[in-house]
Amino acid sequence: MPPSPTEGHRIAAAAASFFINTVVFAAQVYAGSFYDKTPYHTSTLTGEMWVAELMSGHPERIKAELGMRLHVFLSLVEALSAVGLRASQHISLEKHIAIFSMYV
């Protein structure tokens, strides 16, 4: 038996309500990412200590921060050192390369 007109209206209203609730929920989840900020870079280390921590820490962390694995980073340091790049007065060669790698 086909649904009655009032039953059809109730089904349509329930479907519309479900759709609207889903859209509102999705909008809240999306907007929440802009308002509920959780800091990502929370290390108390700066400069040389941070680079040393990257080099001695979890292998995936240096990949996430610099975009390369430790052996690639060390090879790059060695290759640039071989062509004459040196540490400056206050910044090591590793830190120079780490800074450059973060913004490339």
C-alpha positions in Angstrom: 0.0 0.0 0.0 1.5 3.5 -0.9 2.1 5.9 2.0 -0.6 8.4 2.7 0.1 12.1 1.9 0.6 12.9 5.6 3.0 10.0 6.1 4.9 11.1 2.9 5.2 14.6 4.4 6.5 13.1 7.6 9.1 11.0 5.8 10.2 14.0 3.7 10.4 16.2 6.8 12.5 13.6 8.6 14.8 13.3 5.6 15.1 17.1 5.4 15.8 17.4 9.1 18.5 14.7 8.9 20.1 16.4 5.9 20.1 19.8 7.7 21.5 18.3 10.9 24.3 16.6 8.9 25.2 19.9 7.1 25.2 21.8 10.4 27.4 19.2 12.1 29.8 19.2 9.2 30.0 23.0 9.3 30.7 22.9 13.1 33.5 20.4 12.7 35.0 22.4 9.8 34.8 25.7 11.7 36.0 24.2 14.9 39.4 23.6 13.3 39.8 27.4 12.9 38.8 28.3 16.5 40.1 25.4 18.6 43.9 25.7 18.0 46.2 23.3 19.5 49.9 24.4 19.3 52.1 22.1 17.1 55.5 23.4 17.8 55.7 23.2 21.6 59.4 22.3 22.1 61.2 24.4 24.7 64.4 23.8 22.7 65.6 26.4 20.3 68.3 26.5 17.6 71.1 24.1 17.9 69.5 22.0 20.7 66.3 21.6 18.5 68.4 20.4 15.5 70.3 18.0 17.8 67.0 16.7 19.1 65.8 16.1 15.6 69.0 14.3 14.7 68.9 12.1 17.8 65.1 11.7 18.1 62.5 9.6 16.4 63.3 9.1 12.7 59.8 10.1 11.6 60.1 13.4 13.4 63.0 14.7 11.3 61.1 13.6 8.2 58.0 15.4 9.3 59.9 18.6 10.2 62.5 18.8 7.4 61.0 16.7 4.7 63.9 14.3 4.6 65.2 11.3 6.5 68.2 11.5 8.8 70.6 9.8 6.4 69.6 12.2 3.6 70.1 15.2 5.9 73.6 14.0 7.0 74.5 13.3 3.4 73.4 16.8 2.5 75.5 18.3 5.3 78.5 16.3 4.2 78.1 17.2 0.5 77.7 21.0 1.3 80.6 20.9 3.6 82.7 19.2 0.9 82.0 22.1 -1.5 83.0 24.7 1.1 79.9 25.7 3.0 80.8 26.2 6.6 79.1 27.2 9.8 78.9 30.9 10.6 80.0 32.5 13.8 76.7 31.7 15.6 74.9 29.0 13.5 76.1 25.5 12.7 75.9 24.1 9.2 73.3 21.6 10.4 71.1 24.5 11.6 71.5 26.4 8.4 70.4 23.4 6.4 67.5 22.7 8.8 66.2 26.3 8.5 66.5 26.2 4.7 64.8 22.8 4.5 61.8 24.0 6.6 60.9 26.7 4.1 61.5 24.9 0.8 
